Amino acid sequence: MGIDYYAILDITPSSGDDEIKKAFRKLSLKFHPERNEDEGTVDRFKQIAEAYDVLSNNKRKAVYDQFGEEGLKQGVPRGADEDPTWTEGYSFHGDAFRVFHEFFGGTNPFNEWYDRRDGELDMGFGGVHGRGRKKQDTPIERDLMLNLEEIFHGCIKKMKISRRVMNEDGHTSSIRDKILTITVKPGWRAGTRITFPKEGDQGPNTIPADIIFVLKDKPHTRFERKGIDLIHTANVQLGEALTGCNVKIETLDNRELNIPVNDIIKPGYEKRVLGEGMMISNAKEGTKQGGDLYIRFNIIFPQSLTPEKKQLIKAALL
């Protein structure tokens, strides 16, 4: 299943809304970075926030329960046989503090830890009015351009970034390079967002921005992608369009398809080949499923005809 959100919140899949909320309240207070300075607290706090963000939403929870983490984040079929579209994949925005404050609203979650200092309540957030709290920089988005072969098979991309990092003195900074690794799963859709939380420039008074890579398809010589389906445009002569032909297509995994077309090819005609589209991983079954291939046709008309050929065509068609 990948990430076990239930285990993170220390609950079971049968837990109801109240139990989910109770678990989040307890764990988010326990592992809040401004109250717990133990090693690994920040990462644990993010995991708790993401788990609650998924399990507190009925639609996300239903998809996760059925298809696991991979189905949740990649998207799944909408369910109707006549509807080939897929749901939009889930991506956690990465802001655990946002989830925390949306849950507690305007109330102070640290009532049991109040300390009085000169008559003001010290809540660990810069006073009751939140003075001194850092703001996070705006997310930085970059295109991740991939060819269809890379998306079909899946791949690993290493993205080099240069960012400003605070030095140990806490006042000066320097530019350093870092490699971010992206594991592309087979069939990831265009528009898939991969977020690296707080990997932007560091500053003394700001929280680093999230860096987000957005997947985009590179133009391909043989195929166009639409969802999980592939589209190929074949050139055929007018005579082939009328009498039938075979269309040879080299697939993304280097096979050669030889597709017979016996119908009359008219403008707008498409030939569907089942199971020859993009491959996607099925998180629940541990197998791969594929979309379909649609062949479109560009009919090439002759530049000229001899009188004899014209007579033959008239005799055959008129």
Secondary structure, 3 states (H helix, E strand, C coil): CCCCHHHHCCCCCCCCHHHHHHHHHHHHHHCCCCCCCCCCHHHHHHHHHHHHHHHCCHHHHHHHHHHHHHHHHHCCECCCCCCCCECCCCCCCCCHHHHHHHHHCCCCCCHHHCEEECCEEECCCCCCCCCCCCEECCCEEEEEEECHHHHHHCEEEEEEEEEEEECCCCCCEEEEEEEEEEEECCCCCCCCEEEECCCCCCECCEECCCEEEEEEECCCCCCEEECCEEEEEEEEEHHHHHHCEEEEEECCCCCEEEEEECCCCCCCCEEEECCCCCEEEECCCCEEEECCEEEEEEEECCCCCCHHHHHHHHHHHC
